[in-house]
């Protein structure tokens, strides 16, 4: 059943409603001052009384983001988002993350961070648009972790730009 949420974009624009099972919603932010970036907190609140979720976005992301013809708006970085985590495998120590993103994301990956913010594992890219599940990530040692979605930068390293901000999707692997 589709879920309806209210989205507060954090930039003073009117709140929007969106209904769907999975997917992504685009929003254009104002152009930041020359040489500056702007940061916004986006709050998504389910209309059925669920818990609000807050994520952050920074505009521009990674530099070189083209401005519209008028120069009045900037699309900014489209940050993918982890919307669910499932523990799988015989020991329940592998992670499948559901990542929500749109067609402008250049492949999305889930990065698993430990409690001190160090990345410990990265998924293979999920491509297409809308949402997708990663292949199992792990095995991962017992502990508490956060999964965050990032645009894939390719190669074996961990992404450094265009990543989901905030706490990420927290989960615990038992011992």
C-alpha positions in Angstrom: 0.0 0.0 0.0 1.5 3.4 -0.9 2.4 5.7 1.9 1.9 9.4 2.0 4.5 11.7 3.5 4.8 15.5 4.0 8.2 16.9 2.9 9.6 20.1 4.5 12.5 21.0 2.3 14.1 23.3 4.9 14.4 26.3 2.6 11.2 28.1 3.4 9.3 26.8 0.4 5.8 25.3 1.0 5.6 21.8 2.4 4.8 19.2 -0.2 2.9 15.9 0.0 4.1 12.8 -1.8 2.5 9.3 -2.1 4.3 6.2 -3.2 5.8 2.9 -2.2 9.3 3.8 -3.3 11.0 6.5 -5.3 12.5 9.9 -5.1 11.2 13.5 -5.3 13.2 16.3 -6.8 13.5 19.8 -5.4 15.4 22.8 -6.6 17.2 25.0 -4.1 18.2 28.7 -4.5 21.6 29.4 -5.7 24.1 29.9 -2.9 26.2 33.1 -2.6 29.3 33.0 -4.7 32.0 30.8 -3.2 29.5 29.5 -0.6 27.5 26.3 -0.2 24.1 26.2 1.5 23.0 23.5 3.9 19.3 22.4 4.4 17.6 20.0 6.7 14.8 18.0 5.0 12.2 16.5 7.2 9.9 13.8 5.9 6.9 13.0 8.1 4.5 10.1 7.4 0.9 11.3 7.4 -0.2 8.1 9.2 1.5 9.3 12.4 4.9 7.6 11.9 8.2 9.0 13.1 9.6 12.0 11.2 13.0 11.4 9.5 15.4 14.2 9.0 18.2 14.2 6.4 20.5 16.9 5.2 21.5 18.3 1.8 24.4 20.6 0.8 24.2 22.7 -2.3 26.3 22.6 -4.5 27.8 19.1 -4.2 31.3 18.4 -5.6 31.6 21.7 -7.4 30.9 22.2 -11.0 27.2 21.8 -10.7 25.6 23.7 -13.7 23.2 26.5 -13.1 19.9 26.9 -14.9 19.8 29.2 -17.9 18.5 32.0 -15.6 21.1 31.4 -13.0 18.3 31.6 -10.4 18.1 28.0 -9.3 20.6 25.2 -8.7 19.5 21.6 -8.8 22.3 20.7 -6.3 23.4 17.2 -5.3 20.7 14.5 -5.4 21.5 12.4 -2.4 20.3 8.8 -2.4 18.8 7.6 0.9 18.8 4.2 2.7 15.2 3.5 3.5 15.5 -0.1 4.9 18.0 -2.6 6.2 17.6 -6.4 6.3 20.1 -8.7 8.1 20.6 -11.9 6.1 22.9 -14.9 6.0 23.3 -17.9 8.3 24.8 -15.7 11.1 22.6 -12.7 10.3 25.8 -10.7 9.8 25.3 -9.6 6.2 23.3 -6.5 5.2 20.9 -5.8 2.3 20.1 -2.1 2.1 17.2 -0.6 0.2 18.4 2.6 -1.5 16.1 5.2 -2.8 17.4 7.5 -5.6 16.5 9.1 -8.9 17.7 9.0 -12.5 20.2 11.7 -12.0 22.1 9.6 -9.4 25.2 8.1 -11.1 24.7 4.7 -9.4 24.0 4.5 -5.7 25.9 2.5 -3.1 25.3 1.8 0.6 28.2 2.4 2.9 28.2 0.9 6.3 29.8 3.0 9.1 30.7 2.0 12.6 29.9 4.1 15.7 32.9 6.3 15.3 32.0 7.2 11.7 34.6 5.0 10.0 33.4 3.2 6.9 33.7 -0.5 7.2 32.0 -1.9 4.0 30.5 -0.7 0.7 27.9 -2.3 -1.5 28.1 -2.8 -5.3 26.3 0.0 -7.2 22.5 -0.1 -7.5 21.6 1.5 -10.8 18.3 2.6 -12.6 15.9 4.9 -10.8 13.5 4.8 -8.0 14.8 2.3 -5.5 16.7 -0.9 -5.4 18.2 -3.4 -3.0 22.0 -3.9 -2.7 23.6 -7.3 -2.9 24.4 -8.7 0.5 27.2 -6.7 2.2 29.5 -8.5 4.6 30.0 -10.5 6.7 30.2 -7.7 9.2 31.5 -8.1 12.8 29.0 -7.8 15.7 28.3 -4.2 16.7 26.1 -1.1 16.0 26.3 0.5 12.6 24.7 3.1 10.3 24.0 2.6 6.6 24.2 5.7 4.4 23.6 5.9 0.7 26.1 7.7 -1.6 26.5 8.3 -5.3 29.1 5.8 -6.5 32.4 7.3 -7.3 33.7 4.1 -8.8 36.7 2.0 -7.7 37.3 0.2 -4.4 37.5 3.3 -2.2 34.6 4.7 -0.1 32.6 7.6 -1.5 33.5 11.0 -0.2 30.9 13.2 -1.9 27.1 13.2 -2.4 26.4 11.0 0.6 23.3 10.9 2.7 23.8 13.1 5.7 22.4 12.8 9.2 22.4 9.6 11.3 21.8 7.2 8.5 19.8 4.0 9.0 21.0 2.5 12.3 21.1 -1.2 12.9 22.8 -3.8 15.2 24.5 -7.1 14.4 24.4 -9.5 17.4 27.3 -11.5 18.6 
